Amino acid sequence: MTDPGLYRHLDEMVPWNDRLQVLEVIGIVDEAPEVKTFTFRSDAQTWFRYKPGQFITLELPLDDGPIMRTYTLSSSPSRPFSIAVTVKAQPGSVGTRWMFDNLGIGARLKAFGPGGDFTHHNHPAAKYLFISAGSGITPMMSMLRWLNDCAPGTDVSFVNCARRPEEIIFRKELELLGSRMPGLSLSFLIEERSSRESWFGHMGRIDAVRLPLLSPDFREREVFCCGPEPFMRAVREMLQSTGFDMAFYHQESFGVPPVEPVPAPFPELPANADADAAPAAAAVPVRFSLSDVEGECLPGQTVLQAARASGVRISAACEFGLCGTCKVRKLSGEVEMNHNGGILDDEIAEGFILACCSKPLCDLEIES
Ligand SMILES: Cc1cc2nc3c(=O)[nH]c(=O)nc-3n(C[C@H](O)[C@H](O)[C@H](O)COP(=O)(O)OP(=O)(O)OC[C@H]3O[C@@H](n4cnc5c(N)ncnc54)[C@H](O)[C@@H]3O)c2cc1C
């Protein structure tokens, strides 16, 4: 462990290895009701290398066994000695709630990443429009912090939506940035008034009437949107209704995007059924080489589901092909993989697949 007070120059440190890190909590801040920022440093002497807007996946050591959760880095890579995630515990939350209840200063966690391509760095533009709601503000905050540090004159129109005034995450910092970045135009849109705080700003939901008021030249901007799926759908539909060219629209999903229903992994057989009567002809043998387990994938199952059914553990977090946590090497066979950007073309060429969104087309051997 490094001395907390010891300053090291960047060139005296090695960059973050992009596969696995152990992080140590160095700061915890209450941002809004049920929202906290956890700041980490590396327990090795490394600096953090990522693009603003990218995410990491944390392994949370629950008593029942570890679970994985993916969080955007709300920090900026322009300050590379620490990273931060800003997390919101929804009702019924298991993983985030565990963090709230168990992560204190000095706690250590395994982390994987960074990953993701939701970053303005991949889409250089003269003008940006950031639209976010709830915890979807995190990638925008990372990008805005980076712009403030490295390109403070950038033209950014930022529309942030929240249910109530007190639920606006990073409000004070955003207002400060608004006073320091000449090109930043900041708008908050609130759904409900609150007894806790008076509100004299914009109210309502974002729509084709309000957007031109908040960002009059939105058609000229590269748009980044993040928030709950119904919110992003509304933004997409609203932009499309105005004739906006959707090639300039980018979004990040924190949850599973709407997909066709997947058949139940293992349909229960009647008690007296002959196991041989199961559709064996359609099941595909899958060998997990490191575990030395012969499994099978039933029709409609993913490699991840087949692994779980065979007692083989493959780490997974988002389970919709975005976070990349379940990346495994395919030693033989072919799969149909429908990912959401969690794997690079180079990795696919090297034989890697994402187990959560790959279905076998023939016998498979997986290095796991
Ligand atoms: C790329 C990416 C970036 C993200 N960035 C952020 C971020 O910056 N900040 C942030 O807060 N989140 C972020 N998320 C979301 C985060 O990864 C978690 O999905 C989210 O926080 C919920 O996890 P949880 O442990 O809090 O809740 P979970 O325990 O996963 O539960 C979520 C909800 O599902 C319900 N639920 C859980 N299990 C079941 C079940 N078996 N059956 C029925 N319902 C169930 C719970 O009741 C709860 O309402 C991101 C996700 C992705 C993919």
Ligand as a Chemical Component Dictionary entry (heavy atoms), coordinates in Angstrom:
data_LIG
# 
_chem_comp.id                   LIG 
_chem_comp.type                 NON-POLYMER 
_chem_comp.pdbx_formal_charge   0 
_chem_comp.three_letter_code    LIG 
# 
loop_
_chem_comp_atom.comp_id 
_chem_comp_atom.atom_id 
_chem_comp_atom.alt_atom_id 
_chem_comp_atom.type_symbol 
_chem_comp_atom.charge 
_chem_comp_atom.model_Cartn_x 
_chem_comp_atom.model_Cartn_y 
_chem_comp_atom.model_Cartn_z 
_chem_comp_atom.pdbx_ordinal 
LIG C1  C1  C 0 -22.553 0.516   -18.454 1  
LIG C2  C2  C 0 -23.269 0.692   -17.130 2  
LIG C3  C3  C 0 -22.988 1.788   -16.361 3  
LIG C4  C4  C 0 -23.666 1.983   -15.154 4  
LIG N1  N1  N 0 -23.363 3.070   -14.395 5  
LIG C5  C5  C 0 -24.032 3.290   -13.238 6  
LIG C6  C6  C 0 -23.741 4.444   -12.444 7  
LIG O1  O1  O 0 -22.878 5.266   -12.779 8  
LIG N2  N2  N 0 -24.443 4.605   -11.285 9  
LIG C7  C7  C 0 -25.407 3.711   -10.884 10 
LIG O2  O2  O 0 -26.004 3.916   -9.819  11 
LIG N3  N3  N 0 -25.689 2.614   -11.623 12 
LIG C8  C8  C 0 -25.024 2.378   -12.773 13 
LIG N4  N4  N 0 -25.301 1.261   -13.522 14 
LIG C9  C9  C 0 -26.326 0.319   -13.025 15 
LIG C10 C10 C 0 -25.671 -0.655  -12.045 16 
LIG O3  O3  O 0 -24.762 -1.490  -12.728 17 
LIG C11 C11 C 0 -26.697 -1.577  -11.409 18 
LIG O4  O4  O 0 -27.395 -2.288  -12.409 19 
LIG C12 C12 C 0 -27.723 -0.829  -10.629 20 
LIG O5  O5  O 0 -27.062 0.003   -9.692  21 
LIG C13 C13 C 0 -28.616 -1.821  -9.903  22 
LIG O6  O6  O 0 -27.829 -2.665  -9.115  23 
LIG P1  P1  P 0 -28.164 -2.852  -7.580  24 
LIG O7  O7  O 0 -27.203 -3.828  -7.045  25 
LIG O8  O8  O 0 -28.309 -1.557  -6.908  26 
LIG O9  O9  O 0 -29.616 -3.453  -7.635  27 
LIG P2  P2  P 0 -30.001 -4.946  -7.966  28 
LIG O10 O10 O 0 -29.811 -5.768  -6.774  29 
LIG O11 O11 O 0 -29.379 -5.386  -9.223  30 
LIG O12 O12 O 0 -31.546 -4.713  -8.180  31 
LIG C14 C14 C 0 -32.013 -3.756  -9.112  32 
LIG C15 C15 C 0 -33.509 -3.804  -9.106  33 
LIG O13 O13 O 0 -33.905 -5.039  -9.633  34 
LIG C16 C16 C 0 -34.676 -5.702  -8.687  35 
LIG N5  N5  N 0 -34.217 -7.086  -8.651  36 
LIG C17 C17 C 0 -32.988 -7.520  -8.295  37 
LIG N6  N6  N 0 -32.919 -8.838  -8.415  38 
LIG C18 C18 C 0 -34.126 -9.241  -8.824  39 
LIG C19 C19 C 0 -34.683 -10.499 -9.149  40 
LIG N7  N7  N 0 -33.975 -11.622 -9.034  41 
LIG N8  N8  N 0 -35.957 -10.536 -9.562  42 
LIG C20 C20 C 0 -36.678 -9.404  -9.684  43 
LIG N9  N9  N 0 -36.199 -8.193  -9.413  44 
LIG C21 C21 C 0 -34.949 -8.127  -8.986  45 
LIG C22 C22 C 0 -34.448 -5.059  -7.348  46 
LIG O14 O14 O 0 -35.613 -5.115  -6.553  47 
LIG C23 C23 C 0 -34.099 -3.668  -7.729  48 
LIG O15 O15 O 0 -35.260 -2.905  -7.830  49 
LIG C24 C24 C 0 -24.632 1.039   -14.719 50 
LIG C25 C25 C 0 -24.896 -0.079  -15.507 51 
LIG C26 C26 C 0 -24.229 -0.259  -16.697 52 
LIG C27 C27 C 0 -24.531 -1.477  -17.519 53 
# 
loop_
_chem_comp_bond.comp_id 
_chem_comp_bond.atom_id_1 
_chem_comp_bond.atom_id_2 
_chem_comp_bond.value_order 
_chem_comp_bond.pdbx_ordinal 
LIG C1  C2  SING 1  
LIG C2  C3  SING 2  
LIG C2  C26 DOUB 3  
LIG C3  C4  DOUB 4  
LIG C4  N1  SING 5  
LIG C4  C24 SING 6  
LIG N1  C5  DOUB 7  
LIG C5  C6  SING 8  
LIG C5  C8  SING 9  
LIG C6  O1  DOUB 10 
LIG C6  N2  SING 11 
LIG N2  C7  SING 12 
LIG C7  O2  DOUB 13 
LIG C7  N3  SING 14 
LIG N3  C8  DOUB 15 
LIG C8  N4  SING 16 
LIG N4  C9  SING 17 
LIG N4  C24 SING 18 
LIG C9  C10 SING 19 
LIG C10 O3  SING 20 
LIG C10 C11 SING 21 
LIG C11 O4  SING 22 
LIG C11 C12 SING 23 
LIG C12 O5  SING 24 
LIG C12 C13 SING 25 
LIG C13 O6  SING 26 
LIG O6  P1  SING 27 
LIG P1  O7  DOUB 28 
LIG P1  O8  SING 29 
LIG P1  O9  SING 30 
LIG O9  P2  SING 31 
LIG P2  O10 DOUB 32 
LIG P2  O11 SING 33 
LIG P2  O12 SING 34 
LIG O12 C14 SING 35 
LIG C14 C15 SING 36 
LIG C15 O13 SING 37 
LIG C15 C23 SING 38 
LIG O13 C16 SING 39 
LIG C16 N5  SING 40 
LIG C16 C22 SING 41 
LIG N5  C17 SING 42 
LIG N5  C21 SING 43 
LIG C17 N6  DOUB 44 
LIG N6  C18 SING 45 
LIG C18 C19 SING 46 
LIG C18 C21 DOUB 47 
LIG C19 N7  SING 48 
LIG C19 N8  DOUB 49 
LIG N8  C20 SING 50 
LIG C20 N9  DOUB 51 
LIG N9  C21 SING 52 
LIG C22 O14 SING 53 
LIG C22 C23 SING 54 
LIG C23 O15 SING 55 
LIG C24 C25 DOUB 56 
LIG C25 C26 SING 57 
LIG C26 C27 SING 58 
# 
